[in-house]
Amino acid sequence: DTEVGAVIGAYQFNEVSGFGADMSFKASRDPKTDPTPYDIYGRKATTLVFMDPLETHYIAEWGMETLTREVFKSYVAFSLSPILLGEHYPIVATGNWGGGAANGDPHLRLMMQW
């Protein structure tokens, strides 16, 4: 409940639509046309952070135990060391973390990540 995974320098090879069980292939991407800049270590200036949401029901999601776990998980995910990253990464996209396939309330999930 207190761990996240991170991949630094990731490149998106495919475009997809949907999420969870409804995700499907949309198109391939050409690495030569990717405008993503490189960081000071020569990696793509991207970091993917994997944080697993609890699958929950709307009412149970508001319980103190669930709220605490999810807020802490979000805190851990957004607390990656600047030394690890090499520089500041100004753009964050979380998709629909916990609000889609995990059946969470997207408004509550947004506030958890604030």
C-alpha positions as CSV (number, residue, x, y, z in Angstrom):
1,D,0.0,0.0,0.0
2,T,3.0,2.3,0.2
3,E,4.8,1.5,-3.0
4,V,4.8,2.8,-6.5
5,G,6.8,2.0,-9.6
6,A,8.5,4.5,-11.9
7,V,10.0,4.3,-15.4
8,I,12.2,7.2,-16.4
9,G,12.7,8.0,-20.1
10,A,9.7,6.1,-21.4
11,Y,8.5,6.5,-25.0
12,Q,5.0,5.9,-26.2
13,F,5.1,3.5,-29.2
14,N,1.3,3.2,-29.7
15,E,-1.8,5.3,-29.2
16,V,-4.8,3.7,-27.5
17,S,-8.3,4.5,-26.8
18,G,-10.4,3.6,-23.7
19,F,-9.0,2.2,-20.5
20,G,-9.2,-0.9,-18.4
21,A,-10.9,-3.8,-20.1
22,D,-12.1,-1.5,-22.9
23,M,-8.6,-0.3,-24.0
24,S,-7.9,-0.9,-27.7
25,F,-5.1,-0.2,-30.1
26,K,-5.5,3.1,-32.1
27,A,-2.3,3.7,-34.1
28,S,1.5,3.3,-34.0
29,R,3.8,6.3,-33.3
30,D,7.1,7.0,-35.1
31,P,10.0,7.6,-32.7
32,K,11.6,10.0,-35.2
33,T,8.8,12.5,-35.1
34,D,8.4,12.5,-31.3
35,P,8.9,16.1,-30.1
36,T,9.6,15.1,-26.4
37,P,12.8,16.8,-25.3
38,Y,15.6,14.9,-23.6
39,D,16.7,15.4,-20.0
40,I,20.3,16.2,-18.8
41,Y,21.1,12.5,-18.8
42,G,20.0,11.9,-22.4
43,R,16.8,10.2,-21.5
44,K,13.4,11.2,-22.8
45,A,12.1,13.8,-20.4
46,T,9.2,11.6,-19.3
47,T,8.5,9.6,-16.2
48,L,5.7,7.0,-15.9
49,V,4.6,6.4,-12.3
50,F,2.5,3.4,-11.5
51,M,0.2,3.6,-8.5
52,D,-2.5,1.0,-8.1
53,P,-5.9,2.3,-6.9
54,L,-8.1,0.2,-4.7
55,E,-11.1,-1.2,-6.5
56,T,-14.0,0.2,-4.5
57,H,-17.7,1.0,-4.4
58,Y,-18.7,4.6,-4.2
59,I,-19.8,4.6,-0.6
60,A,-16.8,2.6,0.7
61,E,-14.4,5.0,-1.1
62,W,-15.3,7.7,1.5
63,G,-14.2,5.6,4.5
64,M,-11.3,6.9,6.4
65,E,-9.1,3.7,5.8
66,T,-9.6,3.9,2.0
67,L,-9.1,7.7,1.9
68,T,-5.9,7.5,4.0
69,R,-4.5,4.7,1.8
70,E,-5.3,6.4,-1.5
71,V,-4.0,9.9,-0.4
72,F,-0.8,8.3,0.9
73,K,-0.4,6.3,-2.3
74,S,-0.8,9.5,-4.3
75,Y,1.7,11.4,-2.1
76,V,4.3,8.6,-2.6
77,A,3.8,8.7,-6.4
78,F,4.3,12.5,-6.6
79,S,7.3,12.6,-4.2
80,L,9.9,11.2,-6.5
81,S,13.3,12.6,-5.8
82,P,14.6,15.4,-8.1
83,I,18.0,13.6,-7.9
84,L,16.3,10.5,-9.5
85,L,14.6,12.5,-12.1
86,G,17.5,14.8,-12.9
87,E,15.4,17.9,-13.3
88,H,12.0,19.3,-12.8
89,Y,9.3,17.7,-14.9
90,P,6.5,20.4,-15.2
91,I,3.7,18.3,-16.8
92,V,1.6,15.8,-14.9
93,A,-1.1,13.6,-16.4
94,T,-2.8,11.1,-14.2
95,G,-5.5,10.0,-16.6
96,N,-8.5,8.7,-14.7
97,W,-6.6,7.2,-11.8
98,G,-9.0,5.2,-9.6
99,G,-12.1,6.9,-11.2
100,G,-12.5,4.6,-14.2
101,A,-11.8,0.8,-14.1
102,A,-11.6,0.9,-10.3
103,N,-15.1,2.4,-10.0
104,G,-14.0,5.4,-8.0
105,D,-15.5,8.9,-7.9
106,P,-13.4,11.0,-10.4
107,H,-14.0,14.2,-8.4
108,L,-12.8,12.6,-5.2
109,R,-9.8,11.1,-7.0
110,L,-8.8,14.5,-8.4
111,M,-8.8,16.0,-4.9
112,M,-6.7,13.1,-3.6
113,Q,-4.0,14.0,-6.1
114,W,-4.2,17.7,-5.4
